[in-house]
Every structure is written in structure tokens, then in C-alpha cells.
Amino acid sequence: MIDLRTRQTVLVVDDAADNIVLMKLALASEYNVKVANNCERALSIAYSDEPPDLILLDVMMPGLSGHEVCRRLKAHPDRRRIPVIFVTAMDAMEDERLGLDIGAVDYIVKPFNPAIVQARVRTHLALYDQSRELERMVAQRTRELLNSRNQIIRRLGRAAEFKDNETGNHVLRMSQYARLIAVAAGLGEAAADIIFSTAPMHDVGKLGIPDHILRKPATLSAEEWAIMKQHPAIGAEIIGEHEDDLLATARVIALTHHERWDGDGYPARLAGAAIPLVGRIVAVADVLDALLSARPYKPAYSLAQSMAYIDDQAGKHFDPALVRALNSVLQEVVKVRDTFADERGALTDLQVDGPTAL
């Protein structure tokens, strides 16, 4: 016996009661059959939380035509894949061509043969099942590839950070700060997630800077500082140029996170809105973590001391709007600082796939 809960659902749309009865007789033994005697009701069922797996649709209907229903379904991003079979007395070749052109998968002429209806429904449901399974597999594989890519990006960022930070937790903290600032500044979740995933690559160019400069516990000489200032360009070179959103964003961040709002940054001395927004966001997040963290040349500053400096630099080093955004999320900043504190050791396996739940 077929479990009704696992049956596929067929929606029959026809304004003639006798046709609906005949369709139900032909299909009810194998499928859940829903019916609609007008197109408005058909669309309501199709757009519901439990849409049909296939629609048998009459063309000549009162009010909206079957053709119009098909057009609307095919324009709907979540319903366009539902197979539509026209069942109609319109048997001219141009009628059939029109039906197929607007998105129907098949065309059955009235009066219909129940065996033909059963065979066509069975065939197109099988094809629909195969299509959905293929989409599911592609989506799963895409997620796996995206996860792998994110891990590679974050690990490479951590590799650069290990050159001058024992635990490498800086990239975990500052990427969290960058996401908090992005959301507070009004960016959508998708854009904020891209910034979160790519911010760890901001200092990948440090891989090209000698250790004696990176780890020097005193002020750099003019010559050493000139070498240090090469790391944004080196980072951009390591990442390369890509159409992929993640890698393209990572390159922009690596190249521009040391630019200043007043134009006195490096390497290109960009100013104001000429600095890409992602670079401006990461500039704030990077300096914030540098202030809050102990470094060879300084002790860790308190949050109050750090924010006093950042507030003072609004309009100079930093975009004032982003400083305001940071001030609105300071409670979350404290949670991130404590969760990924260097004193806890290298938190290598935390938050590779997404922002932490704080």
C-alpha cells in the first residue's frame, strides 16, 4: 500500500467538473490529487507552503487563462520548476507550440485517454525528481566547495599572522569585528559574510616581509618601514585578480586596508570614499584589535583607551560613519575579544565556516 504522506501531488486545474472527475479517477490510485476550478485558486495552491509536484492545466478558463497561469509560474523563482502539462481541446499546431514556448513540458488534447495521462504524468514526475536530485547534489557540492575555499582563505590568513602573532587569533577577532561593523553600517548579511570570510587575508602580504622586521620589538627604521609598507601590494599579488567575489574582495582588502580617510595612508594614498568600503571597514577592525592586543612594541590597551584613540581618528584615519557603527556594537566587541583571547591559545578550529554565536 502506498503511503499517502510520501505520494507526489498533482494539481488538476479545469472549470469542467466532469473533466476533474475523470482526472481524479485516472490518478488518485498513485498520487495525491488537488483540484482547482479556476486559475486564481490554482495559483493560490501553487504558491502555498505545500506546492504540487506537477500541474495539469486547462487553457480555456474563465478569468485568467491557463497560458497566463503558466507564464506567472515560470516567472516565479520558487515555482518555475514545477512541470506544467496543458490539457485542452485546442489542438492546432500553433496552440501546442505556444504552450511549449511559454514553459509547459507537454500538451494533451481533449478528450484525453486516461492511460496517456497516467503515462505522461509518470514520465514528467520522474524527470522532475531527477532534476531536483541533481539540483540538490549540485547545491551540496557547491556548499562543500565554498566551505573548502573559506577554510583555505582563513588558513592562509592565519599563516601570515603566525609570523608576528604567536596564536594567530588576531585574524579570528578582527574578522568578527569587521562583520559587526559591516552589519551596523547597514550592509546586508550576504555582504557582511563576504567581508567576514575575506578579512583574514588582509595581511597575507606579510609572508613577503622578513621576520627581523615583523618581529622587531622597537620602532622600525625608515628603510625597514619602507619595506613593511610593501605588504599590501605583496598581498594583492599573492591573491591575484579574480572574478570570484570572495577572492576579488580579499584582494581589495589586502591592497587598501592601510589607506586613510584623510589620504595619508598607503600604498596609493587614497582618500575618503575613494577607498573601497571593504578596505575602510577592515582598517577600523584591524586597528581596533591591534590596540586591544599586546604586541612586541606595546601592551594591550583597554577598550576605553582603544575607543578614545579610534574616536579621535574619525575623519582622519577612519571613515566617521564606520566609527559610529563600531561604537554601536561595543558589547559584541568585548565578547569577541574574550572568546578569541590569545591567552586561550591558538583557536585553530573555531569559526572556520561562519561567525561565532556570541
Helices and strands as residue ranges (DSSP letters): G 4-6, E 9-13, H 17-27, E 32-36, H 39-46, E 54-57, H 66-75, E 84-88, H 93-101, E 106-109, H 114-161, H 170-184, H 189-198, G 199-201, G 204-208, H 211-214, H 222-228, H 231-239, H 245-256, G 272-274, H 277-292, H 303-312, H 320-327, H 330-339, G 342-344
